[in-house]
Amino acid sequence: MTDSSRRNFLRGAGILGAGAAVSALPGGLNGLAAAEPTVARRPDGESPRFTIAVMPDTQYLFDEDRGDSAPVDASLSYVLNRAHDDNVVFLAHLGDLTQNGQEREFAGISRSFQVLDWFRFPYSTLAGNHDVKGSTDDQRGRSPYLDAFGPQRQRNSPTFRGASKDGYNTYHVFRAAGREWLLLAMDWRPSAGGFAWAKQVLAQHPHLPAILTIHELVNTDDNGKAFLSDFGTHVWDEFVNESDQIFLTLNGHYWPPGRLVKRNAAGHDVHLHITNYQDRYYGGSGMIRLYQFDVARGVIDVRTFAPWLDGRRELTELQRIEAERSTDVDYFSIDIDFTERFSGFAPVPVPPARPVKPQLVPGTVAYWRFEGGRAGAPVPDDVLVKDLTGRGNDLRRATVPGSGPNALTYSAEFSPRQPSRASLRFDGARNPGRGAYLQTIDNAPMNSLTFQRGYTVEAFIRLPEDFRNGTHGWCGIFARAGSGGAAGKAGEDPNESAATFTVSDSAELQWAVFPLNQNGISTNWGHELPLLKWWHVAVVNDGRRSTLFVDGCPLLRNPKTPAVGLANPGGGWLVGASSYRGKVERSFYGELGEVRVVDRPLAPREFLLG
């Protein structure tokens, strides 16, 4: 075969892109060719998005003298082709590679996996009960599985780190999302020694989040409800429950697919998934499952499909059904706050508070941090929250009549993105009204400002889980104490505050202001904010028009927001409250980090987000 024909063959097999260099074909690949390992592009270990490919039981495709390697070959080809675009960092097989554990069966699937070896693409395998004698554990000794897929095969793997002495249990470490992750591939029946080895591996890598792959762990009932199998209960009790590093387990063996969430001894969720399609058309058609991690977004998106079928132009009705699985156990998303989930064994170091001076950008009118109090203690009436600009725009506590001292307390919670390391907890509500807030002192210079050249108001907020219960809407982040009517405005509702940055019943931001250049209100709207998360919120006016921002991103609902300056009704400013008819009836509900006011428009790069 000429170099040119080799190149065309590789492209036809879906392995190489344009411009790839090619060497001589290694012998014995199942309908797939391979090129020099340098052709395969390495995954991006720093991107917050990465993919792990999972291949469950392939046993019916390698059954004595029957079967077909084409579905598996297509899946492996797909993984190699998508390795760059989908940032595929690893492939894990869940066992039962073969039906009878015979040498000739392993010879067949071994040829398929040679393409991964040739590209040095990282993968793991493990023995299922059809790959070895099902009545034995990992002390069974030599087997055709071990001869074909034992640790010796992984000697050139970029992720392989070791195996138990028996060779049936292995582990890998790969880099993704800027950190290292550990994957355990454990035998059909790990012995006590196998579990001891796995615990030692975790102990030697105490800060790595871990994924456990094993042939049997979770089963499903006739209604699709997942539960631990008898042996799975042993695995959980002996190993997983006490190993907080394990956040995800993957197994095959049983069908249909299912998923389960269990709380471990540390009080954290462990996601346990069973995936197996050998009962489906063509022995599962080489089905693979992609676990697409987005660490920044805090989610794992899961997709299950058969590249062997999915890539065909024409499919029969049966093949169309099997080309991609779309049930809620095959196509779903998992929400995981990775930082919180891994905090018990890999806490993210909290950087110290950023100095005040760099936050005092030109034009800063007021800058308030809420540090210095004991977490949980009430903010005293006589405490002055100092304006860190030194301009004298200090704040003092005010309390809604009938509310107690705990309506406003110090908190140790904070956004990791804010410069300071504390916040205030506001317990405001309506029907009946309650709460406390902060108000500028009587002689504060900013009380008279009208901000005609523009302004920026920014804060860090976090809304509690029960915010949308109907008693917290229109609570203020920042507002003028006086009404529009008191500033001489008669348009719309002059009883509204002259300027107010609030959160609606549905957790939507709103900036509503009586500007100098019109009689009515100019309003900006935001979207519904997810609860229990810290957000940086800001309103920016360039002297003509206002825009809302969340985490530095401009919001859309600002169609007509002409606004020059702020009408001045006299009186002060409120932090953590809104007013109506010049009266505060309730305060903010949730945590409020720091607040900064600047008398010019800031670009997002200048925000407190840094």
TACORKA-V996657 format. One record per run of one state. SS is the DSSP state (a for helix, b for strand, c for the rest). FROM is the first residue (numbers start at 1). TO is the last residue. If there is no record, write none. Layout:
SS:FROM:TO
SS:FROM:TO
This chain:
c:1:2
a:3:12
c:13:36
a:37:39
c:40:48
b:49:55
c:56:58
a:59:61
b:62:63
c:64:65
b:66:67
c:68:69
a:70:82
c:83:87
b:88:93
c:94:102
a:103:118
c:119:122
b:123:124
c:125:143
a:144:149
c:150:150
a:151:154
c:155:159
b:160:163
c:164:169
b:170:176
c:177:178
b:179:186
c:187:191
a:192:204
c:205:208
b:209:214
c:215:217
b:218:220
c:221:225
b:226:228
c:229:229
a:230:240
c:241:245
b:246:251
c:252:257
b:258:263
c:264:268
b:269:274
c:275:280
a:281:284
c:285:287
b:288:294
c:295:298
b:299:305
c:306:306
a:307:310
c:311:316
a:317:323
b:324:325
c:326:331
b:332:335
c:336:337
a:338:341
c:342:356
a:357:359
c:360:363
b:364:368
c:369:377
b:378:378
c:379:383
b:384:385
c:386:394
b:395:399
c:400:404
a:405:407
b:408:411
c:412:422
b:423:427
c:428:428
b:429:429
c:430:433
b:434:434
c:435:435
b:436:440
c:441:444
a:445:448
c:449:454
b:455:462
c:463:474
b:475:480
c:481:482
b:483:483
c:484:484
a:485:487
c:488:495
b:496:497
c:498:498
b:499:503
c:504:507
b:508:514
c:515:520
b:521:528
c:529:533
b:534:541
c:542:544
b:545:550
c:551:552
b:553:554
c:555:561
b:562:562
c:563:572
b:573:575
c:576:576
b:577:577
c:578:579
b:580:580
c:581:582
b:583:583
c:584:586
b:587:587
c:588:588
b:589:598
c:599:603
a:604:606
c:607:610
